[in-house]
Amino acid sequence: MDAYECVLTKLDVREFDSTNVPAEVKLKVLEAARATGSGMNVQVWRFILVQGRERLKKLAQDSTTGQWVEHANFAVIILTDPKGGFHIIDAGRATQDMQLAAWNYGVVSCVFTGFNLEALRKDFSIPKELAPSIIIGFGYPGEKISGKKKNRKPLTELVYLDEYGKTLDAKQL
């Protein structure tokens, strides 16, 4: 899929069917994370691949906002070192790259950041020096999503030319 088309058509999806995502696709999603740029190339992230019904159920139980992840095919917990100045930005960059790589293969995803930190640390053996930053659930969509449109504001409400408040007109480009 063309990268621009991938960005324009990727939707956040929290309902998955029971089809297993092939190992090759999971590895490409993880490779996309590994290949993501990071602040000063320090690569402060680490990733926990969570798969299997019992482990996904445990992840859902540890969540305060992502109970839906129990029905995903797999999930990735992104860990970062809070001492790294760019750690949250780097986690976001890796997240986006993983989601786009997955969507290229028809695998949908969604993120959450609400969890019981103590339970998550215990259940997934997360060391104290690393912080869970984002959790992403992946799987094939539970319903047909092709043709659905994103609900986004037009550029004229979001982008200004040269200074805040000066409306962008495409003819000025």
Secondary structure as GFF3:
##gff-version 3
##sequence-region A 1 173
A	DSSP	alpha_helix	3	9	.	.	.	ID=ss1
A	DSSP	alpha_helix	23	35	.	.	.	ID=ss2
A	DSSP	three_ten_helix	39	41	.	.	.	ID=ss3
A	DSSP	beta_strand	46	51	.	.	.	ID=ss4
A	DSSP	alpha_helix	53	61	.	.	.	ID=ss5
A	DSSP	three_ten_helix	67	71	.	.	.	ID=ss6
A	DSSP	beta_strand	74	80	.	.	.	ID=ss7
A	DSSP	alpha_helix	87	104	.	.	.	ID=ss8
A	DSSP	beta_strand	108	112	.	.	.	ID=ss9
A	DSSP	alpha_helix	117	123	.	.	.	ID=ss10
A	DSSP	beta_strand	131	139	.	.	.	ID=ss11
A	DSSP	alpha_helix	155	158	.	.	.	ID=ss12
A	DSSP	three_ten_helix	170	172	.	.	.	ID=ss13
###
